[in-house]
Amino acid sequence: MTLMGILRNTYIYKCDVAEAREEERERQLQVRLQAQRKLLLITVQSLFPKLISLAETQADQIKDATVVEDVIAGIVSARTLKEARRALQIWNQTKQSDF
């Protein structure tokens, strides 16, 4: 068995690998979240520019990319400014009621 093979079987090596994987997973989640936030702002700017300030505030508060996706879906399906504003405002109420 090689030195690398022996090292791979150690507890410390396995912990380091697991930690590195978790850090990479978190990094990827953050990248996805930032991309979804950007898409939300572009969508609001294109469809309801009067709501961009509210969208920026809400986007900064949302910590889950799937929630941002739900808000984007609400914006895209909104037919009026009022419906779009509601889509931007109700995300936290919906998420909290899930618990």
C-alpha positions in Angstrom: 0.0 0.0 0.0 1.3 3.4 -0.9 1.6 6.3 1.6 -1.3 8.0 -0.1 -3.4 4.9 0.3 -2.6 4.8 4.0 -3.3 8.5 4.4 -6.7 8.2 2.7 -7.8 5.7 5.3 -7.1 8.0 8.2 -9.8 9.8 10.2 -8.3 13.2 9.7 -8.1 12.8 5.9 -11.7 11.7 5.7 -12.8 14.6 7.8 -10.8 17.1 5.7 -12.4 15.6 2.5 -15.8 15.8 4.0 -15.2 19.4 5.1 -13.9 20.4 1.7 -17.0 18.9 0.0 -19.3 20.7 2.4 -17.5 24.0 1.8 -17.8 23.5 -2.0 -21.4 22.7 -1.7 -22.0 25.9 0.3 -20.1 27.9 -2.2 -22.2 26.5 -5.0 -25.4 27.3 -3.2 -24.2 30.8 -2.7 -23.3 31.1 -6.4 -26.8 29.8 -7.3 -28.5 32.2 -4.9 -26.6 35.2 -6.3 -27.5 34.2 -9.9 -31.2 33.8 -8.9 -31.2 37.2 -7.2 -29.7 38.8 -10.3 -32.3 37.1 -12.5 -35.1 38.4 -10.1 -33.8 42.0 -10.4 -33.5 41.7 -14.2 -37.0 40.3 -14.4 -38.5 43.1 -12.2 -36.6 45.8 -14.1 -37.9 44.5 -17.4 -41.5 43.9 -16.4 -42.2 46.3 -13.4 -39.4 48.9 -13.2 -41.4 50.8 -10.6 -40.8 47.9 -8.2 -37.0 47.7 -8.5 -36.3 49.2 -5.2 -38.6 46.8 -3.4 -37.1 43.9 -5.4 -33.6 44.9 -4.4 -34.6 45.0 -0.7 -36.4 41.7 -0.9 -33.7 40.0 -2.9 -31.1 40.9 -0.2 -33.3 39.3 2.5 -34.0 36.0 0.7 -31.4 33.3 1.7 -32.8 30.4 -0.4 -32.5 30.2 -4.2 -35.7 28.2 -4.5 -37.6 31.0 -2.7 -36.1 33.5 -5.2 -37.3 31.2 -8.0 -40.8 31.2 -6.6 -40.8 35.0 -6.4 -39.6 35.2 -10.0 -42.5 32.9 -11.0 -44.9 35.2 -9.2 -43.4 38.2 -11.0 -43.6 36.6 -14.4 -47.2 35.5 -13.9 -48.3 38.9 -12.5 -50.5 40.9 -14.8 -50.6 44.1 -12.7 -48.3 46.1 -10.7 -50.3 45.2 -7.6 -49.9 41.5 -8.3 -46.2 41.9 -8.8 -45.8 43.8 -5.6 -47.7 41.1 -3.8 -45.3 38.4 -5.3 -42.4 40.4 -3.9 -43.9 40.8 -0.5 -45.5 37.4 0.4 -42.4 35.2 0.0 -41.6 35.4 3.7 -45.1 34.8 4.8 -45.3 31.7 2.6 -42.0 30.4 3.8 -42.7 30.9 7.5 -46.1 29.1 7.2 -44.2 26.0 6.0 -42.8 25.5 9.4 
